[in-house]
């Protein structure tokens, strides 16, 4: 990792390691500069007030940006039967922040804590979730899920 990214923290538990929005400028080998933004997680144990403050800060940062490529980093264990609520909550947050007419083509997805040898099958969990819940899902959530499934099929 470039030295600028080494200060970004990744957690795996129920508490977000990142406490506030943190932005770092990275110069790519081609000379172009991009800004990578690390944001606090959602659904941890800090409370509703912190969730609202973090969401407002992220929305503010999005509105100030010229171009955004959202890249969602998710713990694969939040997609298990008993913890799928956290994943469903994430979908709610993304669709609320991005608005009703989201073009998910710019989105990227990365799953951490995947079982060894199962990286190429991570798409099966959201696909199963979609099959079982599609009737009760909003069109935005369905589009979000279909985009994630398509982009994670090849591992």
Secondary structure as the mmCIF struct_conf table of DSSP 4:
data_model
#
loop_
_struct_conf.conf_type_id
_struct_conf.id
_struct_conf.beg_label_comp_id
_struct_conf.beg_label_asym_id
_struct_conf.beg_label_seq_id
_struct_conf.end_label_comp_id
_struct_conf.end_label_asym_id
_struct_conf.end_label_seq_id
HELX_RH_3T_P HELX_RH_3T_P1 UNK A 3 UNK A 5
TURN_TY1_P TURN_TY1_P1 UNK A 6 UNK A 7
BEND BEND1 UNK A 13 UNK A 15
BEND BEND2 UNK A 17 UNK A 17
BEND BEND3 UNK A 20 UNK A 20
STRN STRN1 UNK A 22 UNK A 27
TURN_TY1_P TURN_TY1_P2 UNK A 29 UNK A 30
BEND BEND4 UNK A 31 UNK A 31
STRN STRN2 UNK A 33 UNK A 38
BEND BEND5 UNK A 42 UNK A 44
TURN_TY1_P TURN_TY1_P3 UNK A 45 UNK A 46
HELX_RH_AL_P HELX_RH_AL_P1 UNK A 48 UNK A 64
BEND BEND6 UNK A 66 UNK A 66
STRN STRN3 UNK A 71 UNK A 75
HELX_RH_3T_P HELX_RH_3T_P2 UNK A 76 UNK A 79
BEND BEND7 UNK A 80 UNK A 80
HELX_RH_3T_P HELX_RH_3T_P3 UNK A 81 UNK A 83
HELX_RH_AL_P HELX_RH_AL_P2 UNK A 84 UNK A 98
BEND BEND8 UNK A 100 UNK A 101
HELX_RH_3T_P HELX_RH_3T_P4 UNK A 104 UNK A 106
STRN STRN4 UNK A 108 UNK A 112
BEND BEND9 UNK A 113 UNK A 113
HELX_LH_PP_P HELX_LH_PP_P1 UNK A 114 UNK A 115
TURN_TY1_P TURN_TY1_P4 UNK A 116 UNK A 117
HELX_RH_3T_P HELX_RH_3T_P5 UNK A 119 UNK A 121
TURN_TY1_P TURN_TY1_P5 UNK A 122 UNK A 122
HELX_RH_AL_P HELX_RH_AL_P3 UNK A 123 UNK A 133
HELX_RH_3T_P HELX_RH_3T_P6 UNK A 134 UNK A 136
BEND BEND10 UNK A 137 UNK A 137
HELX_RH_AL_P HELX_RH_AL_P4 UNK A 139 UNK A 152
TURN_TY1_P TURN_TY1_P6 UNK A 153 UNK A 154
#
